[in-house]
Amino acid sequence: MIVIDTNVMVSALRSSLGASHLLVQSIAERKFEYAISAALIFEYEDAIKRAMDCILLTDKELDLFLDSIVALGTTFSPFFLWRPFLSDPKDDYVLELAAVSRSKAIITYNQKDFKGIEKFGIQTLPPKVYLQKKGLIQ
């Protein structure tokens, strides 16, 4: 089980060339399990809408994309809060989801933002490294 950080989702929709796009494509193929929560979906939606000038999706297509992310993931409702643990409160949502879902990793480009999460037995990995570990790319 993993948690996918918002920056990876936005990156995946901005370009079809990178590891983040391949990671999101792999969701539909069920190559791995990932955790999702209502708070994280709302964060995805907010960040993607702020980047819509770089993303070629209509509002309806975005809604369908987010619906599929929810449908294919495993939904969790974190019931405990450690805030503030990280410097960015939005990252605390991601950490809480990773903890309650017993995820092994948070997939992110901002590894420095999650300093100290090894205390929870969770690591951060960029999309490319995660895909390599899963044997999905070389």
C-alpha positions, -999 to +999 in steps of 0.1 A: +000+000+000+012+035-009+000+071-007+005+093-038+013+129-029-006+158-047+025+170-066+027+136-083-009+137-094-005+172-108+027+163-126+011+132-141-016+154-157+008+180-169+029+157-190+025+122-205+063+117-206+073+113-170+073+086-143+044+103-125+022+098-156+033+061-158+025+057-121-010+071-126-015+050-157-006+019-136-035+027-113-060+016-139-040-016-145-040-023-107-003-028-106-002-017-069-026-007-041-029+028-029-047+046-001-070+076-006-091+097+017-117+125+013-092+151+024-066+140-001-091+139-030-101+174-022-065+185-021-059+168-055-089+186-069-078+220-056-042+216-068-052+203-102-077+231-107-050+257-099-029+241-126-056+238-152-039+262-176-012+235-180-036+206-180-057+197-210-088+184-192-123+198-191-141+201-157-161+170-166-130+150-175-114+161-142-144+149-123-142+115-141-105+113-134-110+120-097-139+095-095-117+068-110-089+076-085-114+071-057-130+040-072-097+022-078-081+031-045-087+019-010-105+046+010-095+053+046-107+078+071-079+088+095-093+090+130-063+105+148-044+137+142-008+145+150-009+180+137+013+197+134+040+171+127+053+183+094+060+219+083+031+220+058-004+211+073-014+197+039+014+171+042+001+161+076-031+148+058-008+126+036+012+113+066-020+105+086-034+086+056-002+067+052-002+058+089-038+046+091-035+026+059-002+011+070+014+023+038+050+015+033+057+046+012+045+081+002+053+087-034+063+123-038+088+147-054+090+166-022+109+142+000+123+169+022+088+180+032+083+146+050+114+147+072+110+125+102+083+102+090+107+072+092+095+071+129+062+058+115+080+031+094+071+050+062+096+061+035+093+086+008+101+077-028+100+096-061+077+080-087+106+067-108+123+049-079+090+034-068+083+021-104+118+007-106+113-012-072+080-026-085+098-037-117+075-015-139+104+004-154+142-001-155 
